[in-house]
Amino acid sequence: MLALCLAASAAVAQEHSEKCEPIPKEEWRPQADLEKMLVNKGWKISRVKITNGCYEVYARDAKNSKKEVFFHPKTFELVTAPQ
């Protein structure tokens, strides 16, 4: 039981290393536009939230693969973690 609690705590504490540079909110493209772009590519979106200044998308792609990806809020470019 203790091991399960510790594992759950570690998962919650996990930080995403994907980050977008800070830009004013008025320069962000609408979330609905991002969702429409992804749906047009065959994605099924479960949730979109803002994390580290990026749009974080939980979805399934056209091949039904689970996705958790980050997009730049101004360009909708894919944001990857620094290597």
C-alpha positions in Angstrom: 0.0 0.0 0.0 2.8 2.4 0.9 4.5 1.7 -2.4 1.3 2.5 -4.3 1.0 5.8 -2.4 4.6 6.7 -3.2 4.2 5.9 -6.9 1.1 8.0 -7.1 2.8 10.9 -5.3 5.7 10.7 -7.8 3.4 10.8 -10.8 1.6 13.9 -9.5 4.9 15.7 -8.8 6.2 15.0 -12.3 6.8 18.2 -14.2 6.6 18.6 -17.9 9.8 19.9 -19.5 8.0 21.3 -22.5 7.7 25.1 -22.2 6.6 27.9 -24.4 8.1 31.4 -24.2 5.8 33.8 -22.4 3.7 35.8 -24.7 0.7 38.1 -24.0 -2.6 36.3 -24.0 -4.0 38.6 -26.7 -1.4 37.1 -29.1 -2.6 33.6 -28.4 -4.6 31.9 -31.2 -8.0 30.6 -30.0 -8.1 27.1 -28.5 -11.0 26.3 -30.8 -8.8 26.9 -33.8 -6.3 24.3 -32.5 -9.0 21.8 -31.8 -10.5 22.3 -35.3 -7.0 21.8 -36.9 -6.5 18.6 -35.0 -10.0 17.2 -35.6 -9.5 17.9 -39.4 -6.4 15.6 -39.1 -8.6 12.9 -37.7 -7.8 13.4 -34.0 -10.4 12.8 -31.2 -9.7 15.3 -28.4 -10.3 14.4 -24.8 -9.0 17.6 -23.1 -7.0 20.7 -23.8 -5.4 22.7 -21.0 -2.6 25.3 -20.6 0.7 24.0 -19.1 3.9 26.0 -19.0 2.5 28.6 -21.4 1.6 26.0 -24.0 -1.6 24.3 -25.1 -1.4 20.7 -23.7 -3.6 18.3 -25.7 -4.8 14.9 -24.6 -6.2 13.1 -27.6 -6.2 10.1 -29.9 -4.7 10.5 -33.4 -6.1 9.2 -36.7 -4.5 5.8 -35.9 -6.2 5.8 -32.5 -2.9 6.2 -30.7 -3.0 8.0 -27.3 -1.4 11.5 -27.5 -0.3 14.0 -24.9 1.3 16.8 -26.9 2.1 20.5 -26.5 1.5 23.2 -29.0 2.8 26.8 -29.1 -0.2 29.1 -28.5 0.7 31.6 -31.2 2.0 29.3 -34.0 0.4 25.9 -33.1 3.9 24.4 -33.7 4.6 21.2 -31.8 6.6 21.8 -28.7 9.0 19.1 -27.6 11.0 18.7 -24.4 14.6 19.9 -24.6 17.0 17.0 -25.1 
